[in-house]
């Protein structure tokens, strides 16, 4: 399996009889799965089934789904819901004498939702199940195309994030090997600083060693390096699993950032600071990229 992106687009055109229709799906980043459908009147049942199928195939993302439909030959015909109209007329008559109320008109009553409704011909009603099936088949195709697009972008995204994790590992190894971390190097810097400030170099070696050990303990980054190594291993495992791991990778980005900040704050040498700043840059890029992973 591969890393899946949350970004993608797909479109499928279809037809059934004299009906021409088209599905479009756009997907971008999202904290969870946010499905938003826009379908023409009369396709409510299709929308419900399509929503269920999309939920089964997509894990995360803000997904916009649109269905457009148009008949080559317009079909007209309306029916009046007389029981509802009679009820409205009776109600209007009951309130006719209430002060402050405008009298009801037949035009107003006919405009009430549900009173006048379009009616399909018998032929169209008989074909409705076949029409819905054709539209849903096209939806399955456009959904699979979206998944394929997200997978294709995910492959490129996984390669980028993988290189960033490798770079974090390399920089952590460079910090591990930095000679400025040793007590001897710290002692030499202290001696040089004192000689520069006070013009003497006849320092007590024992006292100098004690001060160097104390500063080395305060600046020790062993725990930060161990945690960075553990986070690198976990990130590689998540990328290789092929499972939706965007949330966990985002959490790891925060952990990478925390350890890097601590490493920089403990730095006592320009070489180690340079490594820490490079780590911060890579971690920021890593955090930005994982926002796109499902």
DAHURA-V371812 format. One record per residue. N is the residue number from 1. SS is DSSP state (@ for helix, = for strand, . for the rest). PSI is psi in whole degrees, -180 to 180 (999 if undefined). D_LAST is the distance of its C-alpha to the last C-alpha in Angstrom with 1 decimal. Layout:
n:N ss:SS psi:PSI d_last:D_LAST
n:N ss:SS psi:PSI d_last:D_LAST
//
This chain:
n:1 ss:. psi:168 d_last:13.1
n:2 ss:. psi:164 d_last:10.8
n:3 ss:. psi:138 d_last:7.7
n:4 ss:. psi:131 d_last:5.5
n:5 ss:= psi:161 d_last:5.4
n:6 ss:. psi:1 d_last:5.3
n:7 ss:. psi:133 d_last:9.0
n:8 ss:= psi:167 d_last:11.6
n:9 ss:= psi:144 d_last:15.0
n:10 ss:= psi:151 d_last:17.3
n:11 ss:= psi:141 d_last:20.9
n:12 ss:= psi:132 d_last:23.4
n:13 ss:= psi:148 d_last:27.1
n:14 ss:= psi:175 d_last:29.3
n:15 ss:= psi:155 d_last:32.7
n:16 ss:= psi:114 d_last:34.7
n:17 ss:. psi:-127 d_last:38.4
n:18 ss:. psi:11 d_last:39.0
n:19 ss:= psi:128 d_last:35.6
n:20 ss:= psi:133 d_last:33.2
n:21 ss:= psi:165 d_last:29.6
n:22 ss:= psi:136 d_last:26.2
n:23 ss:= psi:139 d_last:22.6
n:24 ss:= psi:135 d_last:20.2
n:25 ss:= psi:128 d_last:16.4
n:26 ss:= psi:135 d_last:14.6
n:27 ss:= psi:132 d_last:11.0
n:28 ss:= psi:-178 d_last:10.0
n:29 ss:. psi:148 d_last:8.1
n:30 ss:. psi:151 d_last:8.7
n:31 ss:. psi:-35 d_last:9.1
n:32 ss:. psi:-155 d_last:9.0
n:33 ss:= psi:114 d_last:9.6
n:34 ss:= psi:103 d_last:12.6
n:35 ss:= psi:125 d_last:14.5
n:36 ss:= psi:118 d_last:17.7
n:37 ss:= psi:145 d_last:20.3
n:38 ss:= psi:109 d_last:23.4
n:39 ss:. psi:153 d_last:26.0
n:40 ss:. psi:160 d_last:29.7
n:41 ss:. psi:141 d_last:32.2
n:42 ss:. psi:-6 d_last:32.9
n:43 ss:. psi:27 d_last:29.4
n:44 ss:@ psi:-41 d_last:28.4
n:45 ss:@ psi:-39 d_last:28.4
n:46 ss:@ psi:-44 d_last:26.3
n:47 ss:@ psi:-42 d_last:23.7
n:48 ss:@ psi:-44 d_last:23.6
n:49 ss:@ psi:-43 d_last:23.0
n:50 ss:@ psi:-39 d_last:20.4
n:51 ss:@ psi:-44 d_last:18.4
n:52 ss:@ psi:-42 d_last:18.6
n:53 ss:@ psi:-38 d_last:17.5
n:54 ss:@ psi:-40 d_last:14.4
n:55 ss:@ psi:-31 d_last:13.5
n:56 ss:@ psi:-23 d_last:14.0
n:57 ss:@ psi:-22 d_last:11.8
n:58 ss:. psi:137 d_last:8.7
n:59 ss:. psi:-47 d_last:6.6
n:60 ss:. psi:163 d_last:5.5
n:61 ss:= psi:155 d_last:7.1
n:62 ss:= psi:110 d_last:10.8
n:63 ss:= psi:124 d_last:12.4
n:64 ss:= psi:122 d_last:16.1
n:65 ss:= psi:128 d_last:18.1
n:66 ss:= psi:134 d_last:21.7
n:67 ss:= psi:125 d_last:24.6
n:68 ss:= psi:144 d_last:27.9
n:69 ss:= psi:141 d_last:31.0
n:70 ss:= psi:136 d_last:34.6
n:71 ss:= psi:140 d_last:37.8
n:72 ss:. psi:-33 d_last:40.1
n:73 ss:. psi:121 d_last:43.0
n:74 ss:. psi:139 d_last:42.9
n:75 ss:. psi:126 d_last:43.8
n:76 ss:. psi:171 d_last:45.5
n:77 ss:. psi:133 d_last:47.1
n:78 ss:= psi:156 d_last:47.0
n:79 ss:= psi:149 d_last:48.3
n:80 ss:= psi:128 d_last:49.6
n:81 ss:. psi:88 d_last:48.6
n:82 ss:@ psi:-41 d_last:52.2
n:83 ss:@ psi:-41 d_last:51.9
n:84 ss:@ psi:-41 d_last:49.4
n:85 ss:@ psi:-42 d_last:51.6
n:86 ss:@ psi:-39 d_last:54.7
n:87 ss:@ psi:-41 d_last:53.0
n:88 ss:@ psi:-39 d_last:52.1
n:89 ss:@ psi:-44 d_last:55.7
n:90 ss:@ psi:-41 d_last:57.2
n:91 ss:@ psi:-43 d_last:55.0
n:92 ss:@ psi:-38 d_last:55.9
n:93 ss:@ psi:-39 d_last:59.5
n:94 ss:@ psi:-33 d_last:59.3
n:95 ss:. psi:11 d_last:58.0
n:96 ss:. psi:-32 d_last:60.3
n:97 ss:. psi:3 d_last:62.8
n:98 ss:. psi:125 d_last:60.3
n:99 ss:. psi:142 d_last:61.1
n:100 ss:. psi:-8 d_last:58.5
n:101 ss:. psi:131 d_last:56.6
n:102 ss:. psi:142 d_last:56.7
n:103 ss:. psi:142 d_last:58.0
n:104 ss:. psi:147 d_last:55.4
n:105 ss:. psi:158 d_last:55.7
n:106 ss:@ psi:-33 d_last:55.0
n:107 ss:@ psi:-41 d_last:52.6
n:108 ss:@ psi:-40 d_last:50.6
n:109 ss:@ psi:-38 d_last:50.6
n:110 ss:@ psi:-21 d_last:49.5
n:111 ss:. psi:-10 d_last:46.5
n:112 ss:. psi:135 d_last:45.2
n:113 ss:. psi:130 d_last:41.9
n:114 ss:. psi:-13 d_last:42.7
n:115 ss:. psi:-49 d_last:46.4
n:116 ss:= psi:123 d_last:46.1
n:117 ss:= psi:145 d_last:43.4
n:118 ss:= psi:146 d_last:42.9
n:119 ss:. psi:135 d_last:43.9
n:120 ss:. psi:157 d_last:42.9
n:121 ss:. psi:165 d_last:45.5
n:122 ss:@ psi:-37 d_last:46.0
n:123 ss:@ psi:-44 d_last:44.7
n:124 ss:@ psi:-41 d_last:41.4
n:125 ss:@ psi:-38 d_last:41.1
n:126 ss:@ psi:-29 d_last:41.8
n:127 ss:@ psi:-2 d_last:39.1
n:128 ss:@ psi:-44 d_last:36.4
n:129 ss:@ psi:-42 d_last:34.8
n:130 ss:@ psi:-38 d_last:34.7
n:131 ss:@ psi:-48 d_last:33.3
n:132 ss:@ psi:-40 d_last:30.4
n:133 ss:@ psi:-41 d_last:29.7
n:134 ss:@ psi:-41 d_last:29.7
n:135 ss:@ psi:-40 d_last:27.4
n:136 ss:@ psi:-33 d_last:24.9
n:137 ss:@ psi:-43 d_last:25.2
n:138 ss:@ psi:-35 d_last:24.3
n:139 ss:@ psi:-42 d_last:21.3
n:140 ss:@ psi:-40 d_last:20.1
n:141 ss:@ psi:-44 d_last:20.7
n:142 ss:@ psi:-32 d_last:18.8
n:143 ss:@ psi:-43 d_last:15.8
n:144 ss:@ psi:-36 d_last:15.9
n:145 ss:@ psi:-39 d_last:16.4
n:146 ss:@ psi:-45 d_last:13.2
n:147 ss:@ psi:-41 d_last:11.2
n:148 ss:@ psi:-40 d_last:13.4
n:149 ss:@ psi:-41 d_last:12.9
n:150 ss:@ psi:-36 d_last:9.1
n:151 ss:@ psi:-40 d_last:10.0
n:152 ss:@ psi:-46 d_last:12.8
n:153 ss:@ psi:-34 d_last:11.2
n:154 ss:@ psi:-35 d_last:8.7
n:155 ss:@ psi:-45 d_last:12.1
n:156 ss:@ psi:-40 d_last:13.6
n:157 ss:@ psi:-41 d_last:10.9
n:158 ss:@ psi:-38 d_last:11.1
n:159 ss:@ psi:-41 d_last:14.9
n:160 ss:@ psi:-49 d_last:15.0
n:161 ss:@ psi:-38 d_last:13.3
n:162 ss:@ psi:-42 d_last:15.4
n:163 ss:@ psi:-37 d_last:18.5
n:164 ss:@ psi:-39 d_last:17.9
n:165 ss:@ psi:-41 d_last:17.8
n:166 ss:@ psi:-37 d_last:20.9
n:167 ss:@ psi:-39 d_last:22.5
n:168 ss:@ psi:-44 d_last:22.0
n:169 ss:@ psi:-42 d_last:23.7
n:170 ss:@ psi:-40 d_last:26.5
n:171 ss:@ psi:-37 d_last:27.2
n:172 ss:@ psi:-39 d_last:27.3
n:173 ss:@ psi:-38 d_last:29.8
n:174 ss:@ psi:-39 d_last:31.8
n:175 ss:@ psi:-38 d_last:32.1
n:176 ss:@ psi:-40 d_last:33.2
n:177 ss:@ psi:-3 d_last:35.9
n:178 ss:. psi:120 d_last:37.0
n:179 ss:@ psi:-17 d_last:40.8
n:180 ss:@ psi:-12 d_last:40.9
n:181 ss:@ psi:-20 d_last:39.6
n:182 ss:. psi:153 d_last:42.8
n:183 ss:@ psi:-35 d_last:45.7
n:184 ss:@ psi:-44 d_last:48.1
n:185 ss:@ psi:-41 d_last:46.2
n:186 ss:@ psi:-42 d_last:46.0
n:187 ss:@ psi:-41 d_last:49.7
n:188 ss:@ psi:-39 d_last:50.6
n:189 ss:@ psi:-39 d_last:48.8
n:190 ss:@ psi:-44 d_last:50.6
n:191 ss:@ psi:-42 d_last:53.9
n:192 ss:@ psi:-41 d_last:53.4
n:193 ss:@ psi:-43 d_last:52.5
n:194 ss:@ psi:-41 d_last:55.6
n:195 ss:@ psi:-38 d_last:57.8
n:196 ss:@ psi:-42 d_last:56.6
n:197 ss:@ psi:-41 d_last:57.2
n:198 ss:@ psi:-3 d_last:60.4
n:199 ss:. psi:28 d_last:61.8
n:200 ss:. psi:151 d_last:62.2
n:201 ss:. psi:1 d_last:60.8
n:202 ss:. psi:66 d_last:63.0
n:203 ss:. psi:152 d_last:60.3
n:204 ss:. psi:113 d_last:60.5
n:205 ss:@ psi:-37 d_last:58.2
n:206 ss:@ psi:-45 d_last:57.5
n:207 ss:@ psi:-41 d_last:56.6
n:208 ss:@ psi:-40 d_last:54.4
n:209 ss:@ psi:-41 d_last:52.6
n:210 ss:@ psi:-44 d_last:52.1
n:211 ss:@ psi:-38 d_last:50.6
n:212 ss:@ psi:-41 d_last:48.3
n:213 ss:@ psi:-41 d_last:47.1
n:214 ss:@ psi:-46 d_last:46.4
n:215 ss:@ psi:-37 d_last:44.4
n:216 ss:@ psi:-38 d_last:42.5
n:217 ss:@ psi:-41 d_last:41.6
n:218 ss:@ psi:-33 d_last:40.3
n:219 ss:. psi:8 d_last:38.3
n:220 ss:. psi:131 d_last:36.9
n:221 ss:. psi:22 d_last:33.2
n:222 ss:@ psi:-46 d_last:33.1
n:223 ss:@ psi:-40 d_last:30.8
n:224 ss:@ psi:-41 d_last:28.3
n:225 ss:@ psi:-39 d_last:28.4
n:226 ss:@ psi:-42 d_last:27.9
n:227 ss:@ psi:-38 d_last:24.9
n:228 ss:@ psi:-41 d_last:23.4
n:229 ss:@ psi:-42 d_last:24.1
n:230 ss:@ psi:-40 d_last:22.5
n:231 ss:@ psi:-37 d_last:19.3
n:232 ss:@ psi:-44 d_last:19.3
n:233 ss:@ psi:-41 d_last:19.7
n:234 ss:@ psi:-40 d_last:16.9
n:235 ss:@ psi:-43 d_last:14.4
n:236 ss:@ psi:-39 d_last:15.8
n:237 ss:@ psi:-42 d_last:15.6
n:238 ss:@ psi:-41 d_last:11.9
n:239 ss:@ psi:-32 d_last:11.3
n:240 ss:@ psi:-19 d_last:13.9
n:241 ss:@ psi:-31 d_last:12.8
n:242 ss:. psi:0 d_last:10.3
n:243 ss:. psi:157 d_last:8.7
n:244 ss:. psi:116 d_last:5.3
n:245 ss:. psi:13 d_last:6.5
n:246 ss:@ psi:-44 d_last:5.0
n:247 ss:@ psi:-44 d_last:7.8
n:248 ss:@ psi:-36 d_last:10.2
n:249 ss:@ psi:-35 d_last:10.0
n:250 ss:@ psi:-40 d_last:10.7
n:251 ss:@ psi:-42 d_last:13.5
n:252 ss:@ psi:-36 d_last:14.8
n:253 ss:@ psi:-40 d_last:15.0
n:254 ss:@ psi:-39 d_last:17.2
n:255 ss:@ psi:-42 d_last:19.2
n:256 ss:@ psi:-45 d_last:19.7
n:257 ss:@ psi:-40 d_last:21.0
n:258 ss:@ psi:-47 d_last:23.3
n:259 ss:@ psi:-37 d_last:24.9
n:260 ss:@ psi:-42 d_last:25.4
n:261 ss:@ psi:-43 d_last:27.1
n:262 ss:@ psi:-41 d_last:29.3
n:263 ss:@ psi:-45 d_last:30.2
n:264 ss:@ psi:-39 d_last:31.2
n:265 ss:@ psi:-27 d_last:33.3
n:266 ss:@ psi:-8 d_last:35.1
n:267 ss:. psi:136 d_last:35.8
n:268 ss:. psi:18 d_last:39.6
n:269 ss:. psi:145 d_last:39.7
n:270 ss:@ psi:-32 d_last:38.6
n:271 ss:@ psi:-42 d_last:37.1
n:272 ss:@ psi:-36 d_last:34.8
n:273 ss:@ psi:-41 d_last:33.9
n:274 ss:@ psi:-42 d_last:33.0
n:275 ss:@ psi:-42 d_last:30.6
n:276 ss:@ psi:-41 d_last:29.1
n:277 ss:@ psi:-37 d_last:28.6
n:278 ss:@ psi:-39 d_last:27.0
n:279 ss:@ psi:-45 d_last:24.6
n:280 ss:@ psi:-41 d_last:23.8
n:281 ss:@ psi:-45 d_last:23.1
n:282 ss:@ psi:-42 d_last:20.7
n:283 ss:@ psi:-39 d_last:18.9
n:284 ss:@ psi:-41 d_last:18.6
n:285 ss:@ psi:-40 d_last:17.1
n:286 ss:@ psi:-46 d_last:14.6
n:287 ss:@ psi:-39 d_last:13.6
n:288 ss:@ psi:-42 d_last:13.4
n:289 ss:@ psi:-40 d_last:11.2
n:290 ss:@ psi:-14 d_last:8.5
n:291 ss:. psi:-20 d_last:8.2
n:292 ss:. psi:-6 d_last:6.6
n:293 ss:= psi:136 d_last:3.8
n:294 ss:. psi:999 d_last:0.0
//
